[in-house]
Amino acid sequence: MELLIMAPLALAVTLAVRRREAFRFHWRADRHTWTAVAVGLGAFALSSLLPAFEPGSWIGAVINYVGIWVVCGFALPWFYALMVERSGPAGMGLTRKRWKLSLGLNLILGGFFIMAVVSQADWSTIDPGEFRAATFVLLTGNLFELFLYYGFIHLRLERAFGVIPAILGAAAIYALWHVGTELTMYEQFWLGLGKLFLVGIMYQSVFSITRNLLTIWPFFVGGGVLIDFVLDIKGMGFIAGEWPWAVFVILLMALSGTGLAWVSRKRKG
């Protein structure tokens, strides 16, 4: 029920802050727009395959962690921004602009969520080791979402269509990727999908205030995902067992990021 208040409130605040441009709609879609959307829908398509495999199967894990998290969530967005658009890190929302406001929002909003987890969780039923491992996995997942749905998709949708279409469009694509992952943990699929759409609106709205990734990661989205898995779904035990894959994802992201940065510098030189 809280999301029914928080999501519209976050959207309203964003529209008030960006009132000079918030209600300007246009059609400037180009190949960059559709490439970003296609990568987001690619993650959705791969996620749709996951229910066909047994939970914990290596094929499903490769599809999720390598195909979705690394390829769709990191390698393709950064390759496109650096090699095709040549927009650099700023083209992915990694910028110093408005960094103080971004960090402040991140700390304040994330602090509210984290305090909710601390005060409402039944810690007697949570193993500390599992909690640490699961938090690491979830923050790694947040990292791929950060680059794909905010830095890559949101910024290009806003450039193509405007502030409101970017928030709603990115939120919808974000919700869809969960179809084979988190949504399988909900008893009612459509209610879960609606909830994740509202979650997307809330996060995308806050991101839109500064268009800086520091606005939402790691505290804001990290606190939000802990509310999901600690208070709502109570799935930290299962997630904790996936920590080796999260380590593998971080290594692949680091290797591909280093390679892309090296090639980018060579091209500029």
PyMOL commands that set and color helices and strands:
alter all, ss='L'
color gray80, all
select helices_A, chain A and resi 2-17+19-22+31-52+58-85+89-92+99-120+123-125+128-161+163-180+182-185+189-210+213-215+219-232+236-240+243-268
alter helices_A, ss='H'
color red, helices_A
deselect
rebuild
show_as cartoon
